[in-house]
Amino acid sequence: MRKVIVSMNVTLDGFISGPDNELDWHFESWTPDMGERLTKELSMTDTILLGRNTYEAMAQYWPGRATDLLCPRDDVAYAVMMNRHYKAVYSKTLKIARWNNSRLIKGNLNDEIKQLKQFRHEQEKDIIVYGSGRLVATLIELNLIDEYQLWIHPVLLGKGKPLFRELKERREMRLIQSKSFKSGVVLLHYAALRVAE
C-alpha cells in the first residue's frame, strides 16, 4: 500500500507559518541544495495531496514555471513534476479543480485517503502532502500519515500556526534519515509508528 508523506517547512519552535500565514522565514533560508533534495523526494511520489488554500496558491504559481525562461534551471524538473503529478485536493468549498491532473475530494476524508492509498498508477509511488496545515492536522488525528519530512529552519517565531496541535494520545516516531543543508536547515525524515486502533 502507498504511503502518505507530509513534507513541511517548520520553524525551530514548531510553527508552519506566522500568525498571519507569513512564510518569509522559509523563503529566506531556501538554497539550491534544498531544491535538489526536494526534487528527489517528489520524484519518489506520483500524487500530491493538498488542502484548498495550498492548492489554490500552487495552481496559480506552478503551471507556467516549466516554460518560464526566467525560471532557474534547477527548478524546471521540479516544476514539470508538479504539473504532471496527480493532484487530490480536499475541500468542502472549492467547486472546480482546474490545475492539470487534479480532482476534488469532498467525501469522508478517512475513506477517501484509504482509497487513494490503494489506488495504483503505473508504478506504485507514494503520496506527498505539502503545506495544508488544517488538512495535516486532520490526517494526524485520523492516524493516516505514514512518514514526515520535516524541514527544520533555524528561526524562532514565538507565535504562529503550530504543526502539531493538541493530540488525543501520544504518537511515536522513528528517525529514518537526517540531512543538514548549507543554510542551517535540517531535514528530519521520520516514520510514524501506528497508534493501535
Backbone as numpy.savetxt, mean C-alpha at the origin, in Angstrom:
# Nx Ny Nz CAx CAy CAz Cx Cy Cz
-2.67 -19.67 -1.79 -3.51 -18.49 -1.79 -2.62 -17.24 -1.79
-3.07 -16.22 -2.50 -2.30 -14.99 -2.59 -2.30 -14.25 -1.26
-1.24 -13.45 -1.05 -1.12 -12.68 0.18 -1.57 -11.24 -0.04
-2.08 -10.63 1.02 -2.36 -9.19 1.05 -1.19 -8.55 1.79
-0.49 -7.65 1.10 0.69 -6.99 1.65 0.44 -5.49 1.73
0.56 -4.94 2.92 0.41 -3.49 3.11 1.79 -2.85 2.98
1.92 -1.89 2.07 3.16 -1.13 1.91 2.84 0.30 2.32
3.46 0.75 3.42 3.06 2.03 4.01 4.27 2.83 4.48
4.26 4.13 4.16 5.24 5.06 4.71 4.76 5.48 6.09
5.66 5.39 7.08 5.29 5.65 8.47 6.38 6.48 9.12
5.98 7.44 9.95 6.97 8.21 10.70 7.49 7.35 11.85
8.57 7.79 12.44 9.16 7.04 13.55 8.19 6.94 14.73
7.30 7.91 14.86 6.32 7.84 15.95 4.97 7.26 15.49
4.97 6.57 14.34 3.84 5.74 13.98 2.71 6.36 13.18
2.95 7.55 12.57 1.89 8.20 11.81 2.07 7.98 10.31
0.93 7.86 9.59 0.98 7.69 8.14 0.75 9.01 7.42
0.30 10.01 8.15 0.16 11.36 7.61 0.03 12.32 8.79
0.17 13.62 8.49 -0.07 14.62 9.51 -1.55 14.74 9.79
-1.95 15.59 10.74 -3.37 15.70 11.09 -4.26 16.16 9.94
-3.69 16.89 8.98 -4.45 17.33 7.80 -3.99 16.60 6.54
-3.61 15.34 6.71 -3.16 14.46 5.61 -1.84 14.89 4.98
-1.02 15.65 5.70 0.27 16.10 5.15 1.20 14.91 4.92
1.86 14.92 3.75 2.81 13.86 3.40 4.18 14.43 3.02
4.41 15.71 3.30 5.67 16.34 2.91 6.88 15.60 3.49
6.78 15.10 4.70 7.86 14.36 5.36 8.24 13.12 4.55
7.28 12.54 3.88 7.51 11.33 3.08 8.26 11.68 1.80
7.83 12.72 1.11 8.47 13.09 -0.15 9.88 13.64 0.06
10.11 14.31 1.18 11.42 14.91 1.46 12.52 13.87 1.60
12.19 12.68 2.07 13.24 11.67 2.28 13.23 10.54 1.25
12.45 10.71 0.17 12.40 9.67 -0.86 13.61 9.77 -1.77
14.29 8.67 -2.02 15.52 8.65 -2.82 15.41 7.59 -3.93
16.27 7.69 -4.96 16.21 6.72 -6.07 16.37 5.27 -5.63
17.21 5.00 -4.61 17.37 3.61 -4.18 16.08 3.06 -3.56
15.29 3.94 -2.94 13.99 3.53 -2.43 13.03 3.24 -3.58
13.09 4.07 -4.62 12.26 3.85 -5.80 12.55 2.52 -6.47
13.83 2.15 -6.53 14.22 0.85 -7.11 13.61 -0.29 -6.31
13.67 -0.18 -4.99 13.13 -1.24 -4.14 11.61 -1.31 -4.26
10.96 -0.16 -4.32 9.50 -0.11 -4.46 9.08 -0.77 -5.77
9.82 -0.51 -6.84 9.53 -1.12 -8.14 9.68 -2.64 -8.06
10.72 -3.10 -7.38 10.93 -4.54 -7.21 9.77 -5.17 -6.45
9.32 -4.51 -5.38 8.21 -5.04 -4.58 6.92 -5.08 -5.42
6.66 -4.03 -6.20 5.46 -4.00 -7.03 5.49 -5.09 -8.10
6.68 -5.42 -8.62 6.79 -6.45 -9.66 6.41 -7.84 -9.15
6.39 -8.03 -7.84 6.03 -9.33 -7.27 4.53 -9.43 -6.98
3.79 -8.42 -7.41 2.34 -8.40 -7.24 1.68 -8.22 -8.60
0.38 -8.44 -8.66 -0.35 -8.14 -9.90 -1.65 -7.39 -9.62
-1.91 -7.14 -8.33 -3.15 -6.48 -7.93 -2.84 -5.41 -6.90
-3.46 -4.24 -7.06 -3.32 -3.14 -6.11 -4.69 -2.91 -5.48
-4.74 -2.97 -4.16 -5.98 -2.74 -3.42 -5.90 -1.36 -2.78
-6.93 -0.54 -3.01 -6.90 0.86 -2.56 -8.24 1.28 -1.97
-8.17 2.24 -1.07 -9.36 2.94 -0.62 -9.66 4.07 -1.59
-10.82 4.69 -1.44 -11.27 5.70 -2.41 -10.31 6.89 -2.53
-9.91 7.50 -1.42 -9.07 8.70 -1.49 -7.73 8.42 -2.18
-7.08 7.33 -1.79 -5.79 6.99 -2.41 -6.00 6.64 -3.88
-7.06 5.91 -4.17 -7.35 5.54 -5.56 -7.52 6.79 -6.42
-8.33 7.74 -5.97 -8.58 8.93 -6.77 -7.30 9.74 -6.99
-6.46 9.85 -5.97 -5.19 10.58 -6.12 -4.28 9.87 -7.13
-4.17 8.56 -7.01 -3.31 7.81 -7.93 -3.88 7.78 -9.35
-5.19 7.71 -9.47 -5.82 7.68 -10.79 -5.62 9.00 -11.53
-5.42 10.08 -10.82 -5.12 11.36 -11.45 -3.64 11.46 -11.83
-2.77 10.84 -11.03 -1.33 11.01 -11.20 -0.69 10.03 -12.20
-0.98 8.73 -12.08 -0.20 7.71 -12.79 -0.52 7.51 -14.26
-1.73 7.69 -14.75 -1.99 7.37 -16.16 -1.07 8.06 -17.16
-0.67 9.27 -16.93 0.19 9.96 -17.89 1.68 9.86 -17.62
2.07 9.26 -16.49 3.50 9.26 -16.11 4.38 8.41 -17.02
3.90 7.29 -17.49 4.74 6.39 -18.29 5.16 7.02 -19.61
4.37 7.95 -20.13 4.70 8.59 -21.41 5.15 10.05 -21.25
5.26 10.50 -20.01 5.69 11.87 -19.72 7.20 11.97 -19.91
7.64 12.81 -20.84 9.07 12.95 -21.12 9.85 13.51 -19.94
9.16 14.16 -19.01 9.82 14.71 -17.82 9.86 13.73 -16.66
9.22 12.59 -16.84 9.22 11.56 -15.79 10.62 10.96 -15.70
11.22 10.95 -14.50 12.55 10.35 -14.37 12.56 8.92 -14.90
13.63 8.60 -15.58 13.73 7.29 -16.21 13.50 6.14 -15.24
14.00 6.30 -14.01 13.85 5.25 -13.01 12.39 5.02 -12.63
11.54 6.01 -12.85 10.13 5.90 -12.46 9.25 5.31 -13.55
9.75 5.21 -14.77 8.92 4.76 -15.89 8.44 3.32 -15.69
9.33 2.41 -15.29 8.93 1.00 -15.09 7.85 0.90 -14.02
7.99 1.68 -12.98 6.99 1.68 -11.91 5.66 2.22 -12.44
5.72 3.30 -13.20 4.49 3.89 -13.76 3.78 2.91 -14.68
4.53 2.19 -15.50 3.93 1.20 -16.40 3.20 0.12 -15.60
3.85 -0.38 -14.54 3.20 -1.41 -13.72 1.96 -0.87 -13.02
2.04 0.36 -12.51 0.89 0.95 -11.82 -0.32 0.98 -12.75
-0.08 1.29 -14.00 -1.18 1.38 -14.96 -1.66 0.02 -15.45
-0.77 -0.96 -15.53 -1.15 -2.29 -16.04 -1.75 -3.19 -14.97
-1.32 -3.03 -13.72 -1.81 -3.89 -12.65 -3.33 -3.79 -12.52
-3.92 -4.88 -12.09 -5.34 -4.90 -11.76 -5.52 -4.07 -10.49
-6.54 -3.21 -10.46 -6.79 -2.37 -9.29 -8.18 -2.64 -8.74
-8.25 -2.90 -7.44 -9.53 -3.07 -6.75 -9.65 -1.92 -5.77
-10.74 -1.18 -5.87 -10.93 -0.02 -4.98 -12.17 -0.26 -4.13
-11.97 -0.15 -2.81 -13.08 -0.34 -1.89 -13.67 1.02 -1.55
-14.93 1.20 -1.91 -15.61 2.47 -1.65 -17.11 2.27 -1.61
-17.74 2.97 -0.69 -19.21 2.94 -0.64 -19.80 4.13 -1.38
-18.94 5.10 -1.78 -19.45 6.32 -2.41 -19.03 6.49 -3.87
-17.91 5.91 -4.27 -17.44 6.06 -5.64 -18.38 5.34 -6.59
-18.76 6.01 -7.66 -19.72 5.42 -8.62 -19.04 4.65 -9.74
-17.93 5.20 -10.25 -17.22 4.59 -11.39 -15.72 4.61 -11.11
-15.06 3.49 -11.41 -13.61 3.40 -11.30 -13.05 3.51 -12.73
-12.56 4.68 -13.08 -12.19 4.97 -14.47 -10.75 4.57 -14.84
-9.88 4.44 -13.87 -8.49 4.11 -14.16 -8.41 2.72 -14.78
-7.50 2.56 -15.72 -7.29 1.31 -16.43 -7.25 0.11 -15.48
-7.94 -0.98 -15.86 -7.94 -2.24 -15.11 -8.44 -2.10 -13.68
-9.45 -1.28 -13.47 -9.98 -1.06 -12.12 -11.39 -1.62 -11.98
-11.69 -2.04 -10.76 -13.07 -2.41 -10.44 -13.39 -2.00 -9.01
-14.65 -1.69 -8.78 -15.12 -1.29 -7.46 -15.47 -2.51 -6.63
-15.15 -2.44 -5.34 -15.59 -3.43 -4.37 -16.55 -2.71 -3.44
-17.79 -3.15 -3.39 -18.78 -2.46 -2.56 -19.45 -3.40 -1.56
-19.25 -4.68 -1.70 -19.94 -5.64 -0.83 -19.25 -5.80 0.51
-19.47 -6.94 1.12 -18.85 -7.28 2.39 -17.34 -7.40 2.20
-16.59 -6.55 2.88 -15.14 -6.48 2.65 -14.45 -7.81 2.95
-14.84 -8.46 4.02 -14.24 -9.74 4.38 -14.40 -10.75 3.25
-15.61 -10.88 2.72 -15.88 -11.82 1.63 -15.15 -11.41 0.35
-15.16 -10.11 0.05 -14.52 -9.61 -1.18 -13.02 -9.88 -1.17
-12.36 -9.65 -0.03 -10.91 -9.86 0.04 -10.59 -11.34 -0.04
-11.37 -12.16 0.60 -11.14 -13.61 0.52 -11.27 -14.10 -0.92
-12.24 -13.56 -1.66 -12.39 -13.92 -3.08 -11.20 -13.41 -3.89
-10.79 -12.19 -3.61 -9.66 -11.59 -4.31 -8.38 -12.40 -4.08
-8.19 -12.89 -2.86 -7.01 -13.70 -2.55 -7.01 -15.03 -3.29
-8.20 -15.54 -3.62 -8.29 -16.82 -4.33 -8.26 -16.65 -5.84
-8.55 -15.44 -6.32 -8.58 -15.18 -7.77 -7.17 -15.28 -8.34
-7.01 -16.02 -9.43 -5.69 -16.20 -10.02 -5.61 -15.56 -11.39
-4.54 -14.77 -11.58 -4.24 -14.25 -12.91 -3.32 -15.28 -13.57
-2.57 -14.89 -14.59 -1.69 -15.83 -15.28 -0.67 -16.43 -14.31
-0.08 -15.59 -13.47 0.84 -16.06 -12.45 0.21 -15.75 -11.11
0.51 -16.56 -10.13 -0.09 -16.30 -8.81 0.79 -15.32 -8.06
0.51 -14.04 -8.28 1.25 -12.98 -7.59 0.36 -12.39 -6.51
0.97 -11.61 -5.64 0.27 -11.12 -4.46 -0.49 -9.82 -4.71
-1.16 -9.36 -3.67 -1.97 -8.15 -3.67 -1.27 -7.14 -2.78
-1.09 -5.91 -3.28 -0.42 -4.88 -2.47 -1.40 -3.75 -2.18
-1.31 -3.21 -0.97 -2.15 -2.09 -0.55 -1.24 -0.90 -0.32
-1.53 0.22 -0.98 -0.78 1.46 -0.78 -1.67 2.46 -0.05
-1.09 3.19 0.90 -1.85 4.23 1.59 -3.14 3.67 2.16
-4.24 4.38 1.93 -5.57 3.85 2.27 -5.72 3.52 3.75
-5.42 4.50 4.60 -5.40 4.29 6.05 -6.65 3.67 6.64
-7.83 4.17 6.25 -9.07 3.62 6.80 -9.29 2.17 6.35
-8.99 1.91 5.07 -9.11 0.54 4.56 -8.17 -0.39 5.32
-6.92 0.05 5.51 -5.93 -0.78 6.21 -6.40 -1.06 7.64
-6.95 -0.05 8.33 -7.45 -0.25 9.69 -8.52 -1.34 9.72
-9.39 -1.34 8.72 -10.45 -2.35 8.64 -9.85 -3.72 8.32
-8.87 -3.77 7.42 -8.22 -5.04 7.09 -7.51 -5.63 8.31
-6.90 -4.77 9.13 -6.24 -5.23 10.36 -7.29 -5.84 11.29
-8.39 -5.10 11.47 -9.46 -5.58 12.36 -10.02 -6.91 11.90
-10.13 -7.10 10.58 -10.68 -8.34 10.03 -9.64 -9.45 9.89
-8.40 -9.16 10.29 -7.32 -10.16 10.25 -7.05 -10.64 8.83
-7.03 -9.70 7.86 -6.87 -10.04 6.45 -5.50 -9.68 5.88
-4.63 -9.11 6.69 -3.30 -8.72 6.20 -2.30 -9.83 6.48
-1.55 -10.20 5.46 -0.55 -11.26 5.60 0.84 -10.72 5.88
1.17 -9.57 5.27 2.50 -8.99 5.46 2.42 -7.47 5.48
3.41 -6.88 6.14 3.56 -5.42 6.18 4.93 -5.05 5.64
4.98 -4.09 4.74 6.23 -3.48 4.32 6.16 -2.04 4.85
6.82 -1.80 5.97 6.75 -0.51 6.62 8.01 0.29 6.31
7.82 1.42 5.62 8.91 2.31 5.27 9.01 3.34 6.38
9.92 3.12 7.33 10.01 3.97 8.53 10.91 5.17 8.22
10.30 6.36 8.28 11.02 7.60 7.97 11.56 8.24 9.26
12.78 8.77 9.22 13.39 9.33 10.42 12.85 10.73 10.75
11.58 10.77 11.10 10.93 12.04 11.44 9.87 11.76 12.51
9.70 12.71 13.41 8.66 12.65 14.43 7.66 13.76 14.16
6.39 13.43 14.03 5.36 14.43 13.79 4.68 14.88 15.08
4.63 14.02 16.09 3.98 14.38 17.34 2.47 14.19 17.31
1.88 14.37 16.15 0.44 14.13 16.00 0.16 13.85 14.53
-0.94 13.20 14.29 -1.31 12.85 12.92 -2.22 11.65 12.91
-2.26 10.95 11.79 -3.11 9.77 11.64 -2.26 8.52 11.84
-2.53 7.77 12.91 -1.68 6.60 13.22 -1.97 5.42 12.29
-0.93 4.64 12.05 -1.12 3.41 11.28 -1.92 2.41 12.10
-1.47 2.17 13.31 -2.14 1.18 14.16 -3.00 1.90 15.19
-4.30 1.75 15.02 -5.25 2.34 15.96 -5.52 1.34 17.07
-6.48 1.59 17.88 -6.78 0.67 18.98 -7.16 -0.71 18.43
-6.46 -1.71 18.90 -6.72 -3.08 18.48 -7.51 -3.80 19.57
-8.33 -4.75 19.16 -9.11 -5.52 20.12 -8.28 -6.60 20.81
-7.22 -7.03 20.13 -6.35 -8.04 20.72 -4.92 -7.83 20.23
-4.00 -8.42 20.94 -2.58 -8.33 20.61 -2.32 -9.02 19.27
-1.40 -8.46 18.48 -1.02 -9.05 17.19 0.49 -9.31 17.21
0.88 -10.45 16.74 2.30 -10.83 16.67 2.80 -10.71 15.24
4.07 -10.32 15.09 4.70 -10.19 13.78 6.03 -10.95 13.79
6.44 -11.36 12.60 7.76 -11.98 12.45 8.52 -11.20 11.39
9.71 -10.71 11.72 10.52 -9.94 10.77 11.02 -10.87 9.67
10.72 -10.49 8.42 11.18 -11.25 7.26 12.50 -10.67 6.75
12.56 -9.34 6.70 13.72 -8.68 6.12 13.73 -7.21 6.54
14.92 -6.63 6.59 15.04 -5.18 6.80 16.08 -4.63 5.84
15.90 -3.38 5.47 16.83 -2.73 4.53 16.87 -1.25 4.86
18.07 -0.70 4.97 18.19 0.73 5.22 18.61 1.43 3.93
18.19 2.69 3.80 18.45 3.47 2.60 19.28 4.70 2.94
19.83 5.34 1.90 20.73 6.49 2.07 20.08 7.62 2.86
18.78 7.77 2.72 18.07 8.87 3.37 17.85 8.64 4.87
18.16 7.43 5.36 17.88 7.10 6.75 16.57 6.35 6.92
15.81 6.20 5.84 14.58 5.41 5.88 14.97 3.94 6.01
14.20 3.21 6.81 14.41 1.77 6.98 13.13 1.05 6.56
13.27 0.05 5.69 12.15 -0.78 5.29 12.14 -2.02 6.18
11.05 -2.20 6.92 10.87 -3.37 7.77 9.75 -4.22 7.16
10.08 -5.44 6.80 9.13 -6.33 6.15 8.76 -7.42 7.14
7.49 -7.43 7.56 7.00 -8.35 8.57 5.93 -9.28 8.02
5.92 -10.50 8.52 4.79 -11.40 8.30 3.86 -11.23 9.49
2.56 -11.12 9.22 1.58 -11.03 10.30 1.20 -12.44 10.71
1.43 -12.76 11.96 1.06 -14.08 12.45 -0.43 -14.08 12.76
-1.13 -15.08 12.34 -2.59 -15.11 12.40 -3.11 -15.13 13.83
-4.17 -14.36 14.02 -4.92 -14.41 15.27 -5.86 -15.61 15.18
-5.93 -16.39 16.22 -6.84 -17.55 16.19 -8.28 -17.09 16.01
-8.99 -17.73 15.11 -10.39 -17.32 14.84 -11.35 -18.21 15.59
